[in-house]
Amino acid sequence: MSSFDRLDFDLLAALSEDPRTGASELAIRLGVTRNTIQARLHRLADSGVLEGFSARVDLARLGLPVSAFLHLELAQGALQSVIDALRLRPHVLEVNATTGRSDLVVRVAAHSHPELQTVLQDVLAIPGVVHTVTEIALTTPVPYRVGPLLATLTEDRGRGRAQRSDLAGRPTPGPAIPSPPTPTSTERDSAR
């Protein structure tokens, strides 16, 4: 990770907000040249950090308003066969191997609660699934995001050789470093 700087993380955060943003718009937004953006995108993709570009799909607007998390407890040695079986089920959106009581947490979507019940029965019938606990998601007040985390990773990093520039290509000054506060007369008097 040490070879990535603030510009890389700013670029990733911008793309996570809107993967359709073009290189020219990213260059303007981040204050660097389009060639710099393209070079950074290639480097991030080649390193495996940038896995691809995807659209966020609102399943509720497609008629799949029921979202749930299934916590699965598995029989000893059944992990891979259960994962393989889950991969074949279209209602399964995501599978996470976890620590704790559950071995897997599975995110699913369905058209209705009766359909969700059918999905649950299907998952429970997979050989190796011993027990399930289901949590239905009511809302998603904070959707998946990486921007705030990326910002914390780069608080003490520079932008590499790339400088922020104005639209005419002139470097713009970085954030002003505040000078230390001047002691008040009361503070000066008490220090004596």
C-alpha positions as a LaTeX table, in Angstrom:
\begin{tabular}{lrrr}
\hline
Residue & $x$ (\AA) & $y$ (\AA) & $z$ (\AA) \\
\hline
Met1 & 0.00 & 0.00 & 0.00 \\
Ser2 & 2.92 & 2.37 & 0.51 \\
Ser3 & 3.15 & 3.11 & $-3.22$ \\
Phe4 & $-0.30$ & 4.73 & $-3.25$ \\
Asp5 & $-0.73$ & 8.41 & $-2.48$ \\
Arg6 & $-3.56$ & 10.82 & $-1.81$ \\
Leu7 & $-4.29$ & 11.32 & $-5.52$ \\
Asp8 & $-4.79$ & 7.56 & $-5.95$ \\
Phe9 & $-7.22$ & 7.49 & $-3.05$ \\
Asp10 & $-9.03$ & 10.65 & $-4.23$ \\
Leu11 & $-9.40$ & 9.03 & $-7.64$ \\
Leu12 & $-10.76$ & 5.80 & $-6.15$ \\
Ala13 & $-13.20$ & 7.74 & $-3.95$ \\
Ala14 & $-14.48$ & 9.72 & $-6.95$ \\
Leu15 & $-14.97$ & 6.54 & $-8.97$ \\
Ser16 & $-16.73$ & 4.79 & $-6.10$ \\
Glu17 & $-19.23$ & 7.66 & $-6.02$ \\
Asp18 & $-19.83$ & 7.55 & $-9.79$ \\
Pro19 & $-18.08$ & 4.87 & $-11.86$ \\
Arg20 & $-19.26$ & 6.53 & $-15.09$ \\
Thr21 & $-17.14$ & 9.64 & $-14.52$ \\
Gly22 & $-14.80$ & 10.12 & $-17.47$ \\
Ala23 & $-11.07$ & 10.78 & $-17.29$ \\
Ser24 & $-11.45$ & 14.42 & $-18.40$ \\
Glu25 & $-14.02$ & 15.18 & $-15.70$ \\
Leu26 & $-11.90$ & 13.40 & $-13.08$ \\
Ala27 & $-8.88$ & 15.44 & $-14.17$ \\
Ile28 & $-10.79$ & 18.70 & $-13.72$ \\
Arg29 & $-12.28$ & 17.62 & $-10.39$ \\
Leu30 & $-8.93$ & 16.45 & $-9.00$ \\
Gly31 & $-6.90$ & 19.28 & $-10.54$ \\
Val32 & $-4.48$ & 17.17 & $-12.61$ \\
Thr33 & $-4.07$ & 16.34 & $-16.28$ \\
Arg34 & $-6.12$ & 13.71 & $-18.11$ \\
Asn35 & $-2.92$ & 11.78 & $-18.85$ \\
Thr36 & $-2.16$ & 11.64 & $-15.12$ \\
Ile37 & $-5.64$ & 10.23 & $-14.47$ \\
Gln38 & $-5.27$ & 7.61 & $-17.20$ \\
Ala39 & $-1.82$ & 6.57 & $-15.96$ \\
Arg40 & $-3.12$ & 6.28 & $-12.39$ \\
Leu41 & $-6.14$ & 4.22 & $-13.53$ \\
His42 & $-3.87$ & 1.81 & $-15.41$ \\
Arg43 & $-1.55$ & 1.48 & $-12.41$ \\
Leu44 & $-4.46$ & 0.91 & $-10.00$ \\
Ala45 & $-5.97$ & $-1.71$ & $-12.32$ \\
Asp46 & $-2.62$ & $-3.45$ & $-12.91$ \\
Ser47 & $-1.98$ & $-3.62$ & $-9.14$ \\
Gly48 & $-5.39$ & $-5.22$ & $-8.55$ \\
Val49 & $-6.66$ & $-2.35$ & $-6.37$ \\
Leu50 & $-9.20$ & $-1.27$ & $-8.97$ \\
Glu51 & $-11.15$ & $-4.44$ & $-9.71$ \\
Gly52 & $-13.46$ & $-2.93$ & $-12.29$ \\
Phe53 & $-16.31$ & $-0.52$ & $-12.77$ \\
Ser54 & $-19.82$ & $-1.42$ & $-11.78$ \\
Ala55 & $-23.24$ & 0.13 & $-11.61$ \\
Arg56 & $-25.25$ & 0.30 & $-8.40$ \\
Val57 & $-28.60$ & $-1.37$ & $-9.05$ \\
Asp58 & $-31.69$ & $-0.45$ & $-7.03$ \\
Leu59 & $-33.28$ & $-3.89$ & $-6.68$ \\
Ala60 & $-36.45$ & $-2.47$ & $-5.11$ \\
Arg61 & $-37.14$ & $-0.48$ & $-8.29$ \\
Leu62 & $-36.75$ & $-3.73$ & $-10.24$ \\
Gly63 & $-39.42$ & $-5.40$ & $-8.14$ \\
Leu64 & $-37.13$ & $-7.03$ & $-5.54$ \\
Pro65 & $-37.84$ & $-4.95$ & $-2.43$ \\
Val66 & $-37.10$ & $-7.65$ & 0.17 \\
Ser67 & $-33.47$ & $-7.86$ & 1.24 \\
Ala68 & $-32.23$ & $-10.18$ & 3.97 \\
Phe69 & $-29.07$ & $-11.47$ & 5.61 \\
Leu70 & $-28.86$ & $-15.18$ & 6.31 \\
His71 & $-26.45$ & $-16.32$ & 9.00 \\
Leu72 & $-25.50$ & $-19.91$ & 8.24 \\
Glu73 & $-23.97$ & $-22.43$ & 10.59 \\
Leu74 & $-22.32$ & $-25.28$ & 8.69 \\
Ala75 & $-21.33$ & $-28.85$ & 9.34 \\
Gln76 & $-17.62$ & $-29.43$ & 9.79 \\
Gly77 & $-15.83$ & $-29.55$ & 6.42 \\
Ala78 & $-18.83$ & $-28.33$ & 4.38 \\
Leu79 & $-17.67$ & $-24.75$ & 3.73 \\
Gln80 & $-16.61$ & $-25.05$ & 0.09 \\
Ser81 & $-19.50$ & $-27.25$ & $-1.01$ \\
Val82 & $-22.02$ & $-24.85$ & 0.58 \\
Ile83 & $-20.34$ & $-21.84$ & $-1.07$ \\
Asp84 & $-20.45$ & $-23.63$ & $-4.42$ \\
Ala85 & $-24.17$ & $-24.38$ & $-3.93$ \\
Leu86 & $-24.93$ & $-20.77$ & $-2.92$ \\
Arg87 & $-23.13$ & $-19.50$ & $-6.01$ \\
Leu88 & $-25.71$ & $-21.33$ & $-8.17$ \\
Arg89 & $-28.71$ & $-19.63$ & $-6.54$ \\
Pro90 & $-29.84$ & $-16.45$ & $-8.34$ \\
His91 & $-31.30$ & $-14.76$ & $-5.24$ \\
Val92 & $-27.90$ & $-14.86$ & $-3.50$ \\
Leu93 & $-26.22$ & $-11.48$ & $-3.93$ \\
Glu94 & $-23.17$ & $-11.90$ & $-1.72$ \\
Val95 & $-21.55$ & $-14.47$ & 0.56 \\
Asn96 & $-19.11$ & $-13.58$ & 3.33 \\
Ala97 & $-17.16$ & $-16.11$ & 5.41 \\
Thr98 & $-17.18$ & $-14.84$ & 8.98 \\
Thr99 & $-15.97$ & $-15.52$ & 12.49 \\
Gly100 & $-18.33$ & $-16.01$ & 15.41 \\
Arg101 & $-21.37$ & $-18.24$ & 15.62 \\
Ser102 & $-22.13$ & $-18.05$ & 11.89 \\
Asp103 & $-19.79$ & $-19.52$ & 9.33 \\
Leu104 & $-21.29$ & $-17.56$ & 6.44 \\
Val105 & $-23.39$ & $-14.42$ & 6.10 \\
Val106 & $-25.41$ & $-14.48$ & 2.89 \\
Arg107 & $-27.19$ & $-11.47$ & 1.43 \\
Val108 & $-30.28$ & $-12.32$ & $-0.60$ \\
Ala109 & $-33.06$ & $-10.44$ & $-2.40$ \\
Ala110 & $-36.63$ & $-11.49$ & $-3.17$ \\
His111 & $-39.84$ & $-10.18$ & $-4.69$ \\
Ser112 & $-41.89$ & $-10.82$ & $-1.55$ \\
His113 & $-41.80$ & $-12.36$ & 1.91 \\
Pro114 & $-43.29$ & $-15.63$ & 0.64 \\
Glu115 & $-40.56$ & $-15.80$ & $-1.99$ \\
Leu116 & $-37.97$ & $-15.06$ & 0.71 \\
Gln117 & $-39.35$ & $-18.01$ & 2.68 \\
Thr118 & $-38.88$ & $-20.23$ & $-0.39$ \\
Val119 & $-35.29$ & $-18.96$ & $-0.75$ \\
Leu120 & $-34.64$ & $-19.69$ & 2.95 \\
Gln121 & $-36.02$ & $-23.23$ & 2.64 \\
Asp122 & $-33.87$ & $-23.80$ & $-0.44$ \\
Val123 & $-30.73$ & $-22.61$ & 1.40 \\
Leu124 & $-31.53$ & $-24.70$ & 4.46 \\
Ala125 & $-31.86$ & $-27.78$ & 2.19 \\
Ile126 & $-28.25$ & $-27.42$ & 0.99 \\
Pro127 & $-26.22$ & $-30.35$ & 2.38 \\
Gly128 & $-23.93$ & $-29.04$ & 5.11 \\
Val129 & $-26.18$ & $-26.18$ & 6.27 \\
Val130 & $-27.05$ & $-27.01$ & 9.87 \\
His131 & $-28.83$ & $-23.87$ & 11.10 \\
Thr132 & $-29.86$ & $-20.45$ & 9.79 \\
Val133 & $-30.82$ & $-17.16$ & 11.37 \\
Thr134 & $-32.44$ & $-14.57$ & 9.11 \\
Glu135 & $-32.43$ & $-10.80$ & 9.46 \\
Ile136 & $-34.62$ & $-8.79$ & 7.10 \\
Ala137 & $-33.18$ & $-5.41$ & 6.12 \\
Leu138 & $-35.73$ & $-2.65$ & 6.60 \\
Thr139 & $-33.67$ & 0.13 & 4.99 \\
Thr140 & $-30.07$ & 0.85 & 4.03 \\
Pro141 & $-29.32$ & 4.22 & 5.63 \\
Val142 & $-25.59$ & 3.96 & 4.79 \\
Pro143 & $-24.97$ & 2.06 & 1.55 \\
Tyr144 & $-21.63$ & 0.44 & 0.78 \\
Arg145 & $-18.98$ & 3.14 & 0.46 \\
Val146 & $-15.22$ & 3.53 & 0.57 \\
Gly147 & $-14.67$ & 7.29 & 0.27 \\
Pro148 & $-14.54$ & 8.17 & 3.99 \\
Leu149 & $-12.20$ & 5.27 & 4.74 \\
Leu150 & $-9.90$ & 6.18 & 1.85 \\
Ala151 & $-9.75$ & 9.75 & 3.17 \\
Thr152 & $-8.47$ & 8.53 & 6.54 \\
Leu153 & $-5.80$ & 6.41 & 4.87 \\
Thr154 & $-4.31$ & 9.45 & 3.16 \\
Glu155 & $-4.47$ & 12.15 & 5.82 \\
Asp156 & $-0.67$ & 12.28 & 6.06 \\
Arg157 & 0.18 & 11.57 & 2.42 \\
Gly158 & 0.98 & 13.86 & $-0.46$ \\
Arg159 & $-0.23$ & 13.65 & $-4.03$ \\
Gly160 & 2.96 & 12.25 & $-5.52$ \\
Arg161 & 4.37 & 14.36 & $-8.33$ \\
Ala162 & 0.92 & 15.46 & $-9.42$ \\
Gln163 & $-0.07$ & 18.92 & $-8.25$ \\
Arg164 & $-3.51$ & 20.36 & $-8.02$ \\
Ser165 & $-3.83$ & 23.01 & $-10.71$ \\
Asp166 & $-6.38$ & 25.54 & $-11.81$ \\
Leu167 & $-8.08$ & 25.27 & $-15.19$ \\
Ala168 & $-5.29$ & 27.28 & $-16.84$ \\
Gly169 & $-2.75$ & 24.68 & $-15.68$ \\
Arg170 & $-1.18$ & 26.88 & $-12.98$ \\
Pro171 & $-0.41$ & 25.09 & $-9.69$ \\
Thr172 & $-2.79$ & 26.08 & $-6.95$ \\
Pro173 & $-1.59$ & 26.52 & $-3.40$ \\
Gly174 & $-2.30$ & 23.70 & $-0.99$ \\
Pro175 & $-4.27$ & 24.23 & 2.16 \\
Ala176 & $-2.95$ & 27.02 & 4.31 \\
Ile177 & $-1.08$ & 25.90 & 7.42 \\
Pro178 & $-2.51$ & 27.86 & 10.31 \\
Ser179 & $-0.06$ & 29.78 & 12.41 \\
Pro180 & 0.00 & 29.08 & 16.13 \\
Pro181 & $-2.48$ & 31.15 & 18.12 \\
Thr182 & $-1.17$ & 34.32 & 19.70 \\
Pro183 & $-1.49$ & 34.24 & 23.48 \\
Thr184 & $-4.05$ & 36.63 & 24.91 \\
Ser185 & $-3.02$ & 39.28 & 27.43 \\
Thr186 & $-4.54$ & 37.17 & 30.24 \\
Glu187 & $-2.47$ & 34.11 & 29.16 \\
Arg188 & 0.70 & 36.28 & 28.97 \\
Asp189 & 0.05 & 37.70 & 32.43 \\
Ser190 & $-0.56$ & 34.29 & 33.97 \\
Ala191 & 2.64 & 32.91 & 32.40 \\
Arg192 & 4.72 & 35.55 & 34.29 \\
\hline
\end{tabular}
